[in-house]
Amino acid sequence: MKHHVYNTFGTCSEQIEFDLDDQRRLHNVVFHGGCHGNTQGVSRLVEGMEADEAVSRLEGILCKSKPTSCPDQLARAIKEAVAG
């Protein structure tokens, strides 16, 4: 299992940490900052989910008038981690 840390931009959360196992499944997703209830919910929903599935579900979600969101930032973080 490999641990990843992603510094977010354009959101209330400042950083996302997560693990990817050998089958590219997500584990232990933690948002630092942001709306605690929402980020906790996203973290629990993606637990054990395959990386590409999580990206397809989360990518492009916007927060109010911002060009991104915490879920979108997680999708970007996962894409970056998978790309190496």
N, C-alpha and C positions, 0 to 999 in steps of 0.2 A: 504494500500500500504506500502510495506517495502523497506527502502533504504539500498543499499549495496555499500560497498567500497572494491575494490580489488587492491592490489599492484601488478603490473605486473613485469615480469622478462624477460630478453632477447629481449626486444623491445625498441624502442625510446620513447614510451609512458611510463609513470611512474605509472599511476593509472587510474582506471576506476570506475566511479560511475554510478549507475542505480537504478531504482525502479522496483519491481515486484508486480503486483496487485494480488488479490485473485484468479484470473484465470491463474496465472503464465504468464502474458503478460508483456513484457518489455516496460518501459517508461523512458524518461529523461536520456538516455545514454550519458555520457560525458567522453571523454578521456582527460587526462591531459598529454600533451606532444604528441609526434608522429607527423606524417605528417597531418597537420590540415585539408586539403581538404579530404584526404582519411578517416580519423577518423570521420569527420563530415558526410561524405557519409554513412559510416557504421551505424552511430548512427541514421540517418534518415531512412535508409532502414529497420532497426529492430524495429523501433517505433511501438508498438502495436502488435508485433509478439509474438507468443507463445514461451516460453522458449525452449522447446525441438526442435522446428522447427529451431530456431536461432542456437542452438548448432549443429544440423545436417548440416546446411549450412556453418557454420564458422569453425568448428573444423578441424584441420589438415592443414589449409592454412599456407604456409610458406612465409617468407620475405627474398628474396635473399638467402644467405647461412646460415641464422639463422634457428634454429630448431623450431621456432614459428613465430608469427606475431601478430599485434594488433587484427585482427579478431579472431585468435586462442586464444589469451589471454582473449577476451570477452567470448568466448565459455567456457573456463575454469572457469571464474568468475561466469558465469550463472550456470554451473554444481555445483560449490561449494555452491552457494546461494540456489539452489533447494534442495541440500542434507542437508542443515541446518547447 
